[in-house]
Amino acid sequence: MSKIASQHLTALGADIALSPTMIDELDTHGFTIVPNMIEPDWLDEMRRTFDALVEREGQDLAREHHTEATVTRVANLINKGTVWEKVWSHPLLLAAAKHVFGGEFRVSSLNGREAHPGGGHQPLHGDWKQPRPDFPRVHVLNSIWAIDDLSAENGSPRIIPGTHNRPELPEEALQDPDAPHPDEIILECPAGSVMIFNAHTWHGGTINHIGSRRRVLHGYFTRRDDPQQQDQRRWITEATLSRLTPAQKWLLDVE
Ligand SMILES: O=C(O)CCC(=O)C(=O)O
């Protein structure tokens, strides 16, 4: 890692130590779940802002990214409120990213997602869609922030432990990536929890059977020399730029 990258990460608080359990879970399973990462007041503000954005933006919600049938997607949260700032620059998340990438990285995107009643199913996938001739180099890390309680009934994501250590993509390895997987773990957790994961690990959304609120955020990072899911230079607004620290600008790669 370059000296400048280390300095920026230090300024962002990413030098905090991960617990031995977190390190072991990230290395062995490909994911770790952190309870109570979002404090109650912050959670309330996230819920209010999420719903206000959905109300305000209507059909334009995910124009910076992609839409998905049967879910509400809110894209480009970096430019849609200060409440999201502590998500993409959270010290613990950055410390985990530093560990998992083992090299320089940057923010890829920050989006919201809510499965509608009866919707939300996704095939098992990795967030890196290309072949991996450079396996086991890590290209992507993601985090799913539970804004509501998540359960098997309301469409919590599923994840298959250890699959970050497989070089092939699920669509190559599995006969039916849509089918239940014998090893799948359902992320059932109270609101305020965050799952941080090596995003090569096979995962996917499931169906919201009962229709209760199921808002999550995806705080997504990429190795620094790989493309961002959302080109931050293209979408960054003057208002956002004016409040960012040099280290945050570096993290978004909008300097
Ligand atoms: O929100 C979820 O349940 C997971 C979504 C996901 O994996 C994706 O959109 O790629």
The ligand as an SDF file (V2000), in Angstrom:
LIG
                    3D

 10  9  0  0  0  0  0  0  0  0999 V2000
  -30.2170   -7.1020   -0.5680 O   0  0  0  0  0  0  0  0  0  0  0  0
  -29.9550   -8.2980   -0.6380 C   0  0  0  0  0  0  0  0  0  0  0  0
  -30.6320   -9.1610   -0.0690 O   0  0  0  0  0  0  0  0  0  0  0  0
  -28.7930   -8.7720   -1.4390 C   0  0  0  0  0  0  0  0  0  0  0  0
  -28.7860   -8.0930   -2.7420 C   0  0  0  0  0  0  0  0  0  0  0  0
  -27.6590   -8.4790   -3.6370 C   0  0  0  0  0  0  0  0  0  0  0  0
  -26.9220   -9.3760   -3.3850 O   0  0  0  0  0  0  0  0  0  0  0  0
  -27.4950   -7.7350   -4.8770 C   0  0  0  0  0  0  0  0  0  0  0  0
  -28.3040   -6.8490   -5.1860 O   0  0  0  0  0  0  0  0  0  0  0  0
  -26.5170   -8.0300   -5.6100 O   0  0  0  0  0  0  0  0  0  0  0  0
  1  2  2  0
  2  3  1  0
  2  4  1  0
  4  5  1  0
  5  6  1  0
  6  7  2  0
  6  8  1  0
  8  9  2  0
  8 10  1  0
M  END
$$$$
